[in-house]
Amino acid sequence: MSKEDEDKYKTESESIQNQKSLLVSYAVERGWDIYHIYCDEDYSGADSLRPDFNRMIGAAREKKFQILLCKSQSRFTRDMELVEKYIHGLFPIWGVRFIAVADNVDTEVKGTKKARQINGLVNEWYLEDLSENIRMVFDLKRRQGQYIGAFPIYGYQKDPKDHNHLIVEAQAAQVVRQIFQWSLEGRGKQEIARMLNDRGIPNPARYKLERGWTAGPPGSNQYGLWNKTTIWRMLHNEMYTGVMLQGRRKKANYKSKTMLPVPEDQWYRVEGTHEAIIDRETFRAVQRSLKLRSKTDGTGEAHLLSGLVKCMDCGSTMSKTTNCQQGRPRVSYLRCKLYADSGREKRCTRHSIRLDQLIEQVSERIRHYVQSCCPLEELNVPPPRDTRREALEQEQKALKAQLEKRSQALKNLYLDKISGVLSEGQFVELNRDLRMEKGRLERRLAQNGEELNKRTHPVGQAGMMDRVGELLQLETVPRELVVALVEKIEIGERDPATGRQEIRITWKF
């Protein structure tokens, strides 16, 4: 049995200790001084965000050591891109010699670059195959209704006897029931969030943190406050009815941590996998109520300055609220989101401003800025992005790649049957599943192609410049021009003595 195989049967810490001993002995035998030992336990060699790895890169950049010693090249990284970036690119510039003992890799030895590149390719192929195998296992678990999330959704906890099964967590479940009850009574999402904050109930992120279910701060909401977005997600989450819903997002690829949305018809949906907190009828009633409210309570579209307006004091986004009192005209205001979400213990001030008046002022400033400070011909306003086309093109590439993999998997399946790896029953079941999946992908690819053919390409830069001139003449400057010119809009608190309120615009130019 090889040393590598032996390590597989030891604990992770034992394996790491053996690697440390090997490398220390190697350095001492050659009379080298040891600057530091960098170790990332419980991190994959594919993870470029390893804390000690990045500290090591920083020290190398500052030329604090001359030799980087690893057991194997894969312990440094399995990512071919990082191999080229550091081992072949930056290390020679920084004066760092790279040695991988087990691979006989030494950048000081001439003519070994190709061997290092081959090692990098083999390591990357290993990662890709491993990722695909793990994905197939996870997909099987999803089809069986097993929960594979790292943390349970709010209101549940993982069963100590089976971590793929959810059981009700009584305290949080009562909060979930209360949220649904308030919604049935006609209370809005913002009002429900305020009521929870007033009662001092921690939001789901803070709740998980307090129970040690996750590490680090609860995202950007450091105060553990509820907001209307969290409430909206909970009220629309069918998992509270005992239905297991998974596969709603997926990684862009095995290297990336970016998650992409998955079409609803591709989700994994299994009935009755766990105890329901909300009964079906209550859930349906809430959905009908929310739908009715969305139809009568506004257009559902983002306002002209959406996402651009910030509180000048705390930096929070300004959220929209509308005066809907009977007998009075509808008037929309923007106010500090931290103020709105912090309940009785106000952590900022209102910074309230009428939305229509702000839009008017911003539109006028944009016209003045363009005419006096930034001549039209010097503007480099990009044409409007066809985000739908971009999404379709990305999906098309992904579908073609998946189809190719399924076709190869079918070929391998036949080979496994012939060689006796699979029984007849196993072959029939897997062959059926793969062909169904392949058929589904082919249908979706055809639909994708039809939709792409119907879409026109966006206008060019010259045509856009003509369009900009027309837009500036409108009473209200359109959003496409606002987004192109404005980085952010900051709103100060109104002076109670003078009534003046500072509005500061940061331009992109």
Order of alpha helices (4+ residues) and beta strands (2+ residues): alpha-alpha-alpha-beta-alpha-alpha-beta-beta-alpha-beta-beta-alpha-alpha-alpha-alpha-beta-beta-beta-beta-alpha-beta-beta-beta-alpha-beta-alpha-alpha-alpha-alpha-alpha-beta-beta
